[in-house]
Amino acid sequence: MRSFAKTDVGKAREMNQDYYYISEPQSNIQVYILADGMGRIQWRRSSK
Protein backbone atom coordinates (compact mmCIF):
# COMPACT_ATOMS: atom_id res chain seq x y z
CA MET A 1 0.00 0.00 0.00
CA ARG A 2 1.26 3.50 -0.78
CA SER A 3 0.85 6.33 1.72
CA PHE A 4 0.86 10.06 1.19
CA ALA A 5 0.24 13.06 3.46
CA LYS A 6 0.11 16.78 2.86
CA THR A 7 -0.75 19.76 5.05
CA ASP A 8 -1.44 23.38 4.27
CA VAL A 9 -1.31 26.49 6.45
CA GLY A 10 -4.53 27.80 4.91
CA LYS A 11 -5.64 31.40 4.53
CA ALA A 12 -6.19 32.40 8.17
CA ARG A 13 -2.93 31.28 9.84
CA GLU A 14 0.74 32.16 9.56
CA MET A 15 1.98 28.85 10.97
CA ASN A 16 0.91 25.29 10.19
CA GLN A 17 0.22 23.27 13.35
CA ASP A 18 -0.96 20.10 11.62
CA TYR A 19 1.05 16.94 12.26
CA TYR A 20 1.19 13.55 10.62
CA TYR A 21 3.26 10.41 11.01
CA ILE A 22 3.45 7.36 8.77
CA SER A 23 5.51 4.40 9.92
CA GLU A 24 8.19 2.87 7.71
CA PRO A 25 6.87 0.46 5.05
CA GLN A 26 9.16 -2.31 6.37
CA SER A 27 7.59 -2.11 9.85
CA ASN A 28 5.56 -5.11 11.06
CA ILE A 29 2.76 -2.79 12.18
CA GLN A 30 1.61 0.11 10.03
CA VAL A 31 0.89 3.25 12.05
CA TYR A 32 -0.84 6.35 10.72
CA ILE A 33 -1.28 9.40 12.96
CA LEU A 34 -3.01 12.63 12.03
CA ALA A 35 -3.41 15.63 14.36
CA ASP A 36 -5.30 18.68 13.13
CA GLY A 37 -3.73 21.80 14.64
CA MET A 38 -6.38 24.35 15.54
CA GLY A 39 -4.08 27.30 16.11
CA ARG A 40 -3.98 29.44 19.19
CA ILE A 41 -7.36 29.76 20.86
CA GLN A 42 -7.83 32.96 22.83
CA TRP A 43 -10.19 32.57 25.76
CA ARG A 44 -11.97 35.70 26.88
CA ARG A 45 -13.07 36.24 30.45
CA SER A 46 -16.13 38.34 30.85
CA SER A 47 -15.73 40.72 33.77
CA LYS A 48 -18.89 42.13 35.28
HELIX and SHEET records of a PDB file:
SHEET    1   A 2 TYR A  19  ILE A  22  0                                        
SHEET    2   A 2 TYR A  32  ALA A  35 -1                                        
END                                                                             
